[in-house]
Amino acid sequence: MGSGAGSFLKVLLKNFDVLAGPVVSLVYPLYASIRAIETQSPADDRQWLTYWILYSMITLFELTFAKAIEWIPIWSYAKLILTCWLVIPYFSGAAYVYEQYIRPFFLNPQRVNIWYVPRKKDVSKPDDILIAAEKYIAENGTEAFEQIIHRADKYQSSGRSVYDEASRYY
């Protein structure tokens, strides 16, 4: 009978990630989310809403790259550790990810442009800022160029775009 308990423990430890994964990633977060709905605190709402967003992203990642992930032997353990960090209230990993990455992205969307595609340079006419600056200085003098730089600095520090000022002239 001792060997039966030993083999059960061996199977339990060998499949710990399979058994603990759903408890850590689904059962506890479901319970905590229901509790968060019943409180007046926005902090726990943010924690669990963010967790479900991140959980969905992890799941989409796994579904998309399933064939590659099955070649990574420690994936299930890495996912379990990541999920624990996101879920355990001591760490509040989901809230951390929200504050450090998601919130800044939505507060300043112009700073992060994932759709940016640089335009192709026209080889026939140079598009170089230094050449344009040298040409402007030659035509208008260094004082006029310094005034433009001063005006651009002033608009940048005020939060307005230099292009707002330039659009008045076009």
Backbone as a printed PyTorch tensor [residue, N CA C, xyz], in Angstrom:
tensor([[[  0.8240,  -1.1930,   0.0000],
         [  0.0000,   0.0000,   0.0000],
         [  0.8630,   1.2510,   0.0000]],

        [[  2.0590,   1.1630,   0.5630],
         [  2.9630,   2.2910,   0.5750],
         [  3.3980,   2.6650,  -0.8340]],

        [[  3.5910,   1.6810,  -1.6980],
         [  4.0170,   1.9830,  -3.0620],
         [  2.8820,   2.6170,  -3.8480]],

        [[  1.6430,   2.3060,  -3.5120],
         [  0.5000,   2.9210,  -4.1800],
         [  0.4250,   4.4090,  -3.8740]],

        [[  0.6540,   4.7810,  -2.6170],
         [  0.6440,   6.1870,  -2.2250],
         [  1.8390,   6.9060,  -2.8540]],

        [[  2.9850,   6.2260,  -2.9170],
         [  4.1780,   6.8180,  -3.5280],
         [  3.9730,   7.0640,  -5.0160]],

        [[  3.3500,   6.1210,  -5.7010],
         [  3.1240,   6.3000,  -7.1440],
         [  2.0720,   7.3910,  -7.3900]],

        [[  1.0770,   7.4740,  -6.5040],
         [  0.0780,   8.5390,  -6.6390],
         [  0.7360,   9.9080,  -6.4720]],

        [[  1.6260,  10.0140,  -5.4760],
         [  2.3290,  11.2700,  -5.2400],
         [  3.2360,  11.6090,  -6.4280]],

        [[  3.8760,  10.5730,  -7.0000],
         [  4.7430,  10.7790,  -8.1620],
         [  3.9340,  11.2860,  -9.3540]],

        [[  2.7720,  10.7060,  -9.5880],
         [  1.8950,  11.1480, -10.6830],
         [  1.3910,  12.5600, -10.4130]],

        [[  1.0510,  12.8370,  -9.1740],
         [  0.5750,  14.1670,  -8.7900],
         [  1.6480,  15.2300,  -9.0480]],

        [[  2.8820,  14.9500,  -8.6320],
         [  3.9590,  15.9120,  -8.8420],
         [  4.3060,  16.0560, -10.3230]],

        [[  4.2690,  14.9390, -11.0550],
         [  4.5970,  14.9770, -12.4830],
         [  3.5700,  15.7890, -13.2630]],

        [[  2.3330,  15.7940, -12.8320],
         [  1.2540,  16.5020, -13.5160],
         [  0.7740,  17.7160, -12.7310]],

        [[  1.6440,  18.2720, -11.9030],
         [  1.2670,  19.4060, -11.0610],
         [  0.7560,  20.5700, -11.8890]],

        [[  1.4500,  20.8710, -13.0050],
         [  1.0510,  22.0010, -13.8420],
         [ -0.3330,  21.7850, -14.4540]],

        [[ -0.6410,  20.5400, -14.8220],
         [ -1.9450,  20.2340, -15.4150],
         [ -3.0510,  20.3800, -14.3780]],

        [[ -2.7700,  20.0120, -13.1390],
         [ -3.7750,  20.0920, -12.0830],
         [ -3.8930,  21.5120, -11.5120]],

        [[ -2.7550,  22.1650, -11.2930],
         [ -2.7700,  23.4920, -10.6690],
         [ -3.1530,  24.5820, -11.6600]],

        [[ -2.8430,  24.4020, -12.9360],
         [ -3.1160,  25.4220, -13.9510],
         [ -4.5490,  25.9130, -13.9620]],

        [[ -5.5280,  25.0280, -14.1000],
         [ -6.9260,  25.4910, -14.1030],
         [ -7.3750,  26.1270, -12.7890]],

        [[ -6.8500,  25.6290, -11.6700],
         [ -7.2190,  26.2140, -10.3800],
         [ -6.6840,  27.6370, -10.2800]],

        [[ -5.4050,  27.8190, -10.6650],
         [ -4.7730,  29.1310, -10.5560],
         [ -5.3050,  30.0890, -11.6180]],

        [[ -5.5050,  29.5990, -12.8300],
         [ -5.8700,  30.5080, -13.9180],
         [ -7.3720,  30.7000, -14.0860]],

        [[ -8.1930,  29.7990, -13.5520],
         [ -9.6420,  29.9280, -13.7520],
         [-10.4510,  29.9550, -12.4530]],

        [[-10.2760,  28.9610, -11.6070],
         [-11.1420,  28.8240, -10.4360],
         [-10.9750,  30.0040,  -9.4800]],

        [[ -9.7390,  30.2720,  -9.0530],
         [ -9.5330,  31.3870,  -8.1290],
         [ -9.8850,  32.7330,  -8.7670]],

        [[ -9.4460,  33.0280, -10.0080],
         [ -9.8400,  34.3010, -10.6100],
         [-11.3480,  34.4800, -10.7690]],

        [[-12.0640,  33.4020, -11.0570],
         [-13.5230,  33.5070, -11.1260],
         [-14.1020,  33.9010,  -9.7670]],

        [[-13.6360,  33.2400,  -8.7180],
         [-14.0910,  33.5430,  -7.3660],
         [-13.7470,  34.9910,  -6.9950]],

        [[-12.4910,  35.3930,  -7.2640],
         [-12.0560,  36.7510,  -6.9130],
         [-12.7890,  37.8020,  -7.7400]],

        [[-13.1160,  37.4930,  -8.9710],
         [-13.8560,  38.4380,  -9.8220],
         [-15.2630,  38.6570,  -9.2920]],

        [[-15.9060,  37.6020,  -8.8490],
         [-17.2500,  37.7310,  -8.2690],
         [-17.1860,  38.5680,  -6.9960]],

        [[-16.1660,  38.3120,  -6.1680],
         [-15.9990,  39.1270,  -4.9600],
         [-15.7480,  40.5860,  -5.3070]],

        [[-14.9660,  40.8380,  -6.3560],
         [-14.6460,  42.2140,  -6.7590],
         [-15.8940,  42.9500,  -7.2280]],

        [[-16.7860,  42.2550,  -7.8990],
         [-18.0390,  42.8720,  -8.3540],
         [-18.8590,  43.3380,  -7.1560]],

        [[-18.7860,  42.6000,  -6.0700],
         [-19.5910,  42.8970,  -4.8950],
         [-18.9910,  43.9620,  -3.9850]],

        [[-17.7650,  44.4120,  -4.2650],
         [-17.1650,  45.4650,  -3.4470],
         [-17.3050,  46.8090,  -4.1540]],

        [[-17.0410,  47.8730,  -3.4160],
         [-17.0910,  49.2220,  -3.9870],
         [-15.7260,  49.6880,  -4.4780]],

        [[-14.6920,  48.9020,  -4.2330],
         [-13.3220,  49.2980,  -4.5710],
         [-13.0400,  49.1330,  -6.0660]],

        [[-12.5560,  50.1910,  -6.7220],
         [-12.1770,  50.0520,  -8.1310],
         [-10.8450,  49.3240,  -8.3210]],

        [[-10.0240,  49.2230,  -7.2570],
         [ -8.7120,  48.5860,  -7.3750],
         [ -8.8480,  47.1030,  -7.7080]],

        [[ -9.7440,  46.4020,  -7.0130],
         [ -9.8910,  44.9810,  -7.3150],
         [-10.5890,  44.7660,  -8.6560]],

        [[-11.4690,  45.6930,  -9.0430],
         [-12.0810,  45.5900, -10.3780],
         [-11.0080,  45.6870, -11.4560]],

        [[-10.0960,  46.6400, -11.2960],
         [ -9.0100,  46.8260, -12.2640],
         [ -8.1300,  45.5900, -12.3040]],

        [[ -7.7960,  45.0560, -11.1250],
         [ -6.9430,  43.8560, -11.0600],
         [ -7.5630,  42.7160, -11.8630]],

        [[ -8.8540,  42.4510, -11.6390],
         [ -9.4350,  41.2680, -12.2740],
         [ -9.8580,  41.5070, -13.7200]],

        [[-10.2780,  42.7010, -14.0570],
         [-10.5360,  42.9820, -15.4700],
         [ -9.2420,  42.8720, -16.2770]],

        [[ -8.1730,  43.4060, -15.7190],
         [ -6.8750,  43.3120, -16.3940],
         [ -6.4270,  41.8690, -16.4840]],

        [[ -6.6420,  41.1080, -15.4090],
         [ -6.2600,  39.6990, -15.4560],
         [ -6.9730,  38.9940, -16.6020]],

        [[ -8.2590,  39.2040, -16.7610],
         [ -9.0050,  38.5020, -17.8130],
         [ -8.5530,  38.9480, -19.2070]],

        [[ -8.1700,  40.1900, -19.3430],
         [ -7.6160,  40.6440, -20.6230],
         [ -6.3080,  39.9080, -20.9060]],

        [[ -5.4330,  39.8490, -19.9080],
         [ -4.1470,  39.1800, -20.0890],
         [ -4.3230,  37.6750, -20.2940]],

        [[ -5.2610,  37.0860, -19.5700],
         [ -5.5360,  35.6620, -19.7450],
         [ -6.0090,  35.3930, -21.1780]],

        [[ -6.8590,  36.2670, -21.6910],
         [ -7.3320,  36.1130, -23.0720],
         [ -6.1760,  36.2410, -24.0520]],

        [[ -5.2730,  37.1810, -23.8000],
         [ -4.1180,  37.3610, -24.6870],
         [ -3.2020,  36.1360, -24.6500]],

        [[ -2.9810,  35.5890, -23.4660],
         [ -2.1580,  34.3800, -23.3410],
         [ -2.8160,  33.2250, -24.0860]],

        [[ -4.1280,  33.0840, -23.9270],
         [ -4.8520,  32.0150, -24.6030],
         [ -4.7820,  32.1800, -26.1190]],

        [[ -4.9650,  33.4010, -26.6090],
         [ -4.8440,  33.6440, -28.0540],
         [ -3.4320,  33.3380, -28.5460]],

        [[ -2.4270,  33.7090, -27.7530],
         [ -1.0440,  33.3970, -28.1030],
         [ -0.8480,  31.8840, -28.2100]],

        [[ -1.3670,  31.1650, -27.2200],
         [ -1.2300,  29.7020, -27.2320],
         [ -1.9470,  29.0780, -28.4260]],

        [[ -3.1300,  29.5620, -28.7340],
         [ -3.8630,  29.0170, -29.8750],
         [ -3.1450,  29.3150, -31.1840]],

        [[ -2.5860,  30.5010, -31.2940],
         [ -1.9110,  30.9070, -32.5260],
         [ -0.6110,  30.1430, -32.7360]],

        [[  0.1400,  29.9600, -31.6640],
         [  1.4610,  29.3470, -31.7830],
         [  1.5140,  27.9530, -31.1560]],

        [[  0.4230,  27.2240, -31.1960],
         [  0.3350,  25.9130, -30.5450],
         [  1.3980,  24.9450, -31.0410]],

        [[  1.6320,  24.9140, -32.3300],
         [  2.6220,  23.9790, -32.8850],
         [  4.0330,  24.2920, -32.3920]],

        [[  4.3710,  25.5610, -32.2750],
         [  5.6980,  25.9370, -31.7820],
         [  5.8030,  25.7280, -30.2790]],

        [[  4.7320,  26.0220, -29.5440],
         [  4.7540,  25.9160, -28.0840],
         [  4.9230,  24.4690, -27.6290]],

        [[  4.3910,  23.5240, -28.3850],
         [  4.5150,  22.1290, -27.9530],
         [  5.9650,  21.6490, -27.9830]],

        [[  6.8410,  22.3770, -28.6330],
         [  8.2650,  22.0430, -28.6480],
         [  9.0190,  22.6570, -27.4740]],

        [[  8.3510,  23.4940, -26.6900],
         [  8.9910,  24.1210, -25.5280],
         [  8.5990,  23.3080, -24.2910]],

        [[  9.5200,  22.5110, -23.7610],
         [  9.1430,  21.5950, -22.6740],
         [  8.7240,  22.2810, -21.3780]],

        [[  9.2160,  23.4830, -21.1130],
         [  8.8840,  24.1390, -19.8440],
         [  7.7290,  25.1340, -19.9920]],

        [[  7.0670,  25.1720, -21.1520],
         [  6.0160,  26.1640, -21.3830],
         [  4.9340,  26.1060, -20.3080]],

        [[  4.4580,  24.9100, -19.9900],
         [  3.3520,  24.8140, -19.0330],
         [  3.7590,  25.3320, -17.6600]],

        [[  5.0160,  25.0950, -17.2710],
         [  5.4870,  25.5970, -15.9780],
         [  5.6990,  27.1120, -16.0330]],

        [[  6.2300,  27.6080, -17.1390],
         [  6.4200,  29.0560, -17.2850],
         [  5.0660,  29.7670, -17.2600]],

        [[  4.0900,  29.1920, -17.9340],
         [  2.7450,  29.7740, -17.9360],
         [  2.1440,  29.7450, -16.5340]],

        [[  2.3550,  28.6700, -15.8110],
         [  1.8370,  28.5600, -14.4450],
         [  2.4810,  29.6140, -13.5440]],

        [[  3.7840,  29.8140, -13.6720],
         [  4.4690,  30.8210, -12.8620],
         [  3.9670,  32.2200, -13.2230]],

        [[  3.8400,  32.5050, -14.5270],
         [  3.3200,  33.7950, -14.9700],
         [  1.9020,  34.0170, -14.4530]],

        [[  1.0710,  33.0030, -14.5520],
         [ -0.3060,  33.1120, -14.0830],
         [ -0.3570,  33.3450, -12.5740]],

        [[  0.4980,  32.6540, -11.8370],
         [  0.5520,  32.8810, -10.3800],
         [  0.9230,  34.3230, -10.0840]],

        [[  1.9130,  34.8650, -10.8250],
         [  2.3240,  36.2520, -10.6230],
         [  1.1810,  37.2090, -10.9420]],

        [[  0.4040,  36.9070, -11.9620],
         [ -0.7200,  37.7640, -12.3200],
         [ -1.8460,  37.6890, -11.2910]],

        [[ -2.0430,  36.5250, -10.6930],
         [ -3.2220,  36.2500,  -9.8560],
         [ -3.0140,  36.5150,  -8.3710]],

        [[ -1.8880,  36.1050,  -7.8120],
         [ -1.7000,  36.1560,  -6.3590],
         [ -1.7360,  37.6100,  -5.8880]],

        [[ -2.6340,  37.9240,  -4.9450],
         [ -2.8010,  39.3130,  -4.4910],
         [ -1.5220,  39.9520,  -3.9500]],

        [[ -0.6190,  39.1750,  -3.3940],
         [  0.6370,  39.7210,  -2.8770],
         [  1.4310,  40.4100,  -3.9880]],

        [[  1.4290,  39.8300,  -5.1890],
         [  2.1690,  40.3820,  -6.3200],
         [  1.3310,  41.3630,  -7.1370]],

        [[  0.0480,  41.0960,  -7.2820],
         [ -0.8530,  41.9130,  -8.1180],
         [ -0.2430,  42.1930,  -9.4860]],

        [[  0.2210,  41.1480, -10.1140],
         [  0.8880,  41.2740, -11.4060],
         [  0.0020,  41.8620, -12.4830]],

        [[ -1.2740,  41.4930, -12.4910],
         [ -2.1780,  42.0280, -13.5120],
         [ -2.3230,  43.5370, -13.3580]],

        [[ -2.4420,  44.0110, -12.1330],
         [ -2.5370,  45.4560, -11.8950],
         [ -1.2410,  46.1480, -12.3040]],

        [[ -0.1020,  45.5020, -12.0480],
         [  1.1900,  46.0560, -12.4410],
         [  1.2700,  46.1870, -13.9670]],

        [[  0.8910,  45.1440, -14.6770],
         [  0.9170,  45.1820, -16.1430],
         [ -0.0020,  46.2900, -16.6470]],

        [[ -1.1480,  46.4410, -16.0080],
         [ -2.0750,  47.5020, -16.4140],
         [ -1.4280,  48.8740, -16.2400]],

        [[ -0.8730,  49.1170, -15.0520],
         [ -0.3000,  50.4400, -14.7550],
         [  0.9260,  50.7490, -15.6070]],

        [[  1.7510,  49.7530, -15.8650],
         [  3.0100,  49.9940, -16.5650],
         [  2.9020,  49.9500, -18.0850]],

        [[  1.9410,  49.1860, -18.6250],
         [  1.9060,  48.9770, -20.0740],
         [  0.5790,  49.3680, -20.7310]],

        [[ -0.5160,  48.8720, -20.2030],
         [ -1.8090,  49.0930, -20.8590],
         [ -2.2800,  50.5310, -20.6780]],

        [[ -2.2500,  51.0440, -19.4440],
         [ -2.7250,  52.4050, -19.1750],
         [ -1.9300,  53.4650, -19.9290]],

        [[ -0.5850,  53.4270, -19.9190],
         [  0.1600,  54.4280, -20.6950],
         [ -0.1460,  54.3660, -22.1890]],

        [[ -0.3970,  53.1780, -22.6950],
         [ -0.7320,  53.0310, -24.1080],
         [ -2.0260,  53.7600, -24.4310]],

        [[ -3.0300,  53.6460, -23.5650],
         [ -4.3130,  54.2940, -23.8240],
         [ -4.3210,  55.7750, -23.4610]],

        [[ -3.4960,  56.1950, -22.5060],
         [ -3.4260,  57.6100, -22.1610],
         [ -2.6750,  58.4120, -23.2100]],

        [[ -1.6570,  57.8220, -23.8220],
         [ -0.8330,  58.4960, -24.8310],
         [ -0.7520,  57.6440, -26.0890]],

        [[ -1.8410,  57.4780, -26.7940],
         [ -1.8050,  56.5810, -27.9600],
         [ -0.8960,  57.0750, -29.0700]],

        [[ -0.6440,  58.3900, -29.1430],
         [  0.2060,  58.8980, -30.2120],
         [  1.6720,  58.5250, -29.9930]],

        [[  2.0600,  58.1750, -28.7760],
         [  3.4460,  57.8000, -28.5160],
         [  3.7600,  56.3970, -28.9930]],

        [[  2.7750,  55.5420, -29.0550],
         [  2.9840,  54.1770, -29.5020],
         [  2.1500,  53.9710, -30.7510]],

        [[  2.8210,  53.7650, -31.8510],
         [  2.1200,  53.5680, -33.1130],
         [  2.5380,  52.2300, -33.6850]],

        [[  1.7420,  51.1970, -33.4060],
         [  2.0890,  49.8690, -33.8990],
         [  1.8130,  49.7270, -35.3880]],

        [[  1.1130,  50.6870, -35.9800],
         [  0.7700,  50.6130, -37.4040],
         [  1.7100,  51.4410, -38.2630]],

        [[  2.7560,  51.9940, -37.6840],
         [  3.6630,  52.8600, -38.4220],
         [  4.3810,  52.0750, -39.5150]],

        [[  4.2780,  52.5870, -40.7240],
         [  5.0050,  52.0290, -41.8460],
         [  5.7820,  53.1850, -42.4600]],

        [[  7.1110,  53.1150, -42.4100],
         [  7.8710,  54.2410, -42.9510],
         [  7.6570,  54.3720, -44.4520]],

        [[  7.5770,  55.6190, -44.8930],
         [  7.3710,  55.8110, -46.3290],
         [  8.6830,  55.5870, -47.0460]],

        [[  8.5550,  55.1670, -48.2850],
         [  9.7390,  54.9150, -49.0980],
         [ 10.3350,  56.2420, -49.5160]],

        [[ 11.6390,  56.2840, -49.4860],
         [ 12.3180,  57.5010, -49.9040],
         [ 12.3310,  57.5750, -51.4240]],

        [[ 12.0760,  58.7680, -51.9220],
         [ 12.1490,  59.0160, -53.3460],
         [ 13.6130,  59.2630, -53.6850]],

        [[ 14.1850,  58.3550, -54.4480],
         [ 15.6060,  58.4260, -54.7410],
         [ 15.9300,  59.6410, -55.6070]],

        [[ 14.9780,  60.0860, -56.4330],
         [ 15.2520,  61.1770, -57.3590],
         [ 15.3840,  62.5260, -56.6610]],

        [[ 14.7150,  62.7390, -55.5220],
         [ 14.8860,  64.0080, -54.8120],
         [ 15.1980,  63.7280, -53.3480]],

        [[ 16.2960,  64.2900, -52.8450],
         [ 16.7070,  64.0010, -51.4640],
         [ 15.7320,  64.5940, -50.4540]],

        [[ 15.4770,  63.8100, -49.4260],
         [ 14.5630,  64.2250, -48.3660],
         [ 15.3570,  64.2690, -47.0690]],

        [[ 16.3410,  65.1280, -47.0160],
         [ 17.2360,  65.1540, -45.8800],
         [ 17.0560,  66.4580, -45.1110]],

        [[ 16.8380,  66.3560, -43.8310],
         [ 16.5820,  67.5240, -42.9980],
         [ 17.7940,  68.4450, -42.9400]],

        [[ 18.9840,  67.8610, -42.9690],
         [ 20.1830,  68.7020, -42.9160],
         [ 20.3190,  69.5650, -44.1750]],

        [[ 20.0410,  68.9840, -45.3200],
         [ 20.1090,  69.7480, -46.5710],
         [ 19.0790,  70.8650, -46.5540]],

        [[ 17.8710,  70.5480, -46.0800],
         [ 16.8160,  71.5590, -46.0060],
         [ 17.2090,  72.6780, -45.0390]],

        [[ 17.8140,  72.3220, -43.8910],
         [ 18.2280,  73.3300, -42.9170],
         [ 19.3300,  74.2150, -43.4880]],

        [[ 20.2990,  73.6040, -44.1440],
         [ 21.3790,  74.3910, -44.7490],
         [ 20.8490,  75.3400, -45.8180]],

        [[ 19.9120,  74.8720, -46.6040],
         [ 19.3090,  75.7140, -47.6460],
         [ 18.5610,  76.8910, -47.0120]],

        [[ 17.8130,  76.6220, -45.9250],
         [ 17.0620,  77.6730, -45.2450],
         [ 18.0170,  78.7170, -44.6570]],

        [[ 19.1140,  78.2600, -44.0380],
         [ 20.0870,  79.1860, -43.4470],
         [ 20.7260,  80.0360, -44.5440]],

        [[ 21.0350,  79.4120, -45.6640],
         [ 21.6470,  80.1600, -46.7610],
         [ 20.7070,  81.2400, -47.2930]],

        [[ 19.4140,  80.9540, -47.3160],
         [ 18.4420,  81.9080, -47.8550],
         [ 18.0100,  82.9540, -46.8400]],

        [[ 17.9060,  82.5790, -45.5470],
         [ 17.3070,  83.4700, -44.5470],
         [ 18.2410,  83.8760, -43.4140]],

        [[ 19.3790,  83.2280, -43.2920],
         [ 20.3210,  83.5610, -42.2340],
         [ 20.1360,  82.7030, -40.9940]],

        [[ 21.1710,  82.6880, -40.1490],
         [ 21.1450,  81.8410, -38.9440],
         [ 20.1520,  82.3460, -37.9090]],

        [[ 19.9310,  83.6650, -37.8470],
         [ 18.9780,  84.1990, -36.8600],
         [ 17.5640,  83.6900, -37.1370]],

        [[ 17.1680,  83.6580, -38.3970],
         [ 15.8260,  83.1680, -38.7480],
         [ 15.6970,  81.6900, -38.4070]],

        [[ 16.7730,  80.9320, -38.6260],
         [ 16.7520,  79.4990, -38.3010],
         [ 16.6500,  79.2980, -36.7930]],

        [[ 17.3810,  80.1010, -36.0080],
         [ 17.3210,  80.0080, -34.5530],
         [ 15.9350,  80.3840, -34.0330]],

        [[ 15.2730,  81.3320, -34.6880],
         [ 13.9060,  81.6950, -34.3000],
         [ 12.9510,  80.5260, -34.5170]],

        [[ 13.1200,  79.8140, -35.6110],
         [ 12.2610,  78.6380, -35.8690],
         [ 12.4980,  77.5760, -34.8010]],

        [[ 13.7450,  77.3240, -34.4610],
         [ 14.0590,  76.3210, -33.4260],
         [ 13.4760,  76.7530, -32.0890]],

        [[ 13.5970,  78.0420, -31.7400],
         [ 13.0440,  78.5460, -30.4830],
         [ 11.5220,  78.3840, -30.4690]],

        [[ 10.8670,  78.7080, -31.5910],
         [  9.4120,  78.5780, -31.6850],
         [  8.9840,  77.1050, -31.5700]],

        [[  9.7530,  76.2070, -32.1990],
         [  9.4460,  74.7740, -32.1150],
         [  9.5940,  74.2710, -30.6840]],

        [[ 10.6450,  74.7110, -29.9850],
         [ 10.8300,  74.3170, -28.5830],
         [  9.6820,  74.8190, -27.7180]],

        [[  9.2340,  76.0580, -27.9800],
         [  8.1400,  76.6450, -27.2160],
         [  6.8490,  75.8380, -27.4160]],

        [[  6.5560,  75.4710, -28.6480],
         [  5.3500,  74.7030, -28.9190],
         [  5.4470,  73.2950, -28.3550]],

        [[  6.6120,  72.7030, -28.4110],
         [  6.7760,  71.3560, -27.8680],
         [  6.5840,  71.3510, -26.3550]],

        [[  7.1160,  72.3510, -25.6640],
         [  6.9620,  72.3990, -24.2050],
         [  5.5330,  72.7410, -23.8010]],

        [[  4.7680,  73.4070, -24.6990],
         [  3.3820,  73.7330, -24.3590],
         [  2.4310,  72.5830, -24.6670]],

        [[  2.9540,  71.5160, -25.2900],
         [  2.1070,  70.3720, -25.5940],
         [  1.4600,  70.4510, -26.9550]],

        [[  1.6150,  71.5820, -27.6360],
         [  1.0660,  71.7210, -28.9790],
         [  2.0520,  71.1680, -29.9850]],

        [[  1.5760,  70.8430, -31.1200],
         [  2.4190,  70.3060, -32.1720],
         [  2.9930,  71.4240, -33.0210]],

        [[  4.2200,  71.2480, -33.4510],
         [  4.8460,  72.2060, -34.3630],
         [  4.0490,  72.2440, -35.6610]],

        [[  3.4300,  71.1210, -35.9880],
         [  2.6560,  71.0490, -37.2230],
         [  1.3910,  71.9080, -37.1520]],

        [[  0.8750,  72.1440, -35.9350],
         [ -0.2720,  73.0480, -35.7890],
         [  0.1090,  74.4430, -36.2600]],

        [[  1.3140,  74.8920, -35.8440],
         [  1.7870,  76.2100, -36.2390],
         [  2.0760,  76.2430, -37.7360]],

        [[  2.7100,  75.1920, -38.2400],
         [  3.0710,  75.1530, -39.6620],
         [  1.8230,  75.1200, -40.5490]],

        [[  0.7580,  74.5140, -40.0660],
         [ -0.4470,  74.3950, -40.8900],
         [ -1.1090,  75.7470, -41.1270]],

        [[ -0.7770,  76.7480, -40.3110],
         [ -1.3340,  78.1000, -40.5460],
         [ -0.8140,  78.6790, -41.8430]],

        [[  0.3540,  78.2310, -42.2570],
         [  0.9900,  78.8320, -43.4340],
         [  0.6680,  78.0980, -44.7300]],

        [[ -0.0050,  76.9600, -44.6400],
         [ -0.2840,  76.1790, -45.8520],
         [ -1.7600,  76.0970, -46.1280]]])
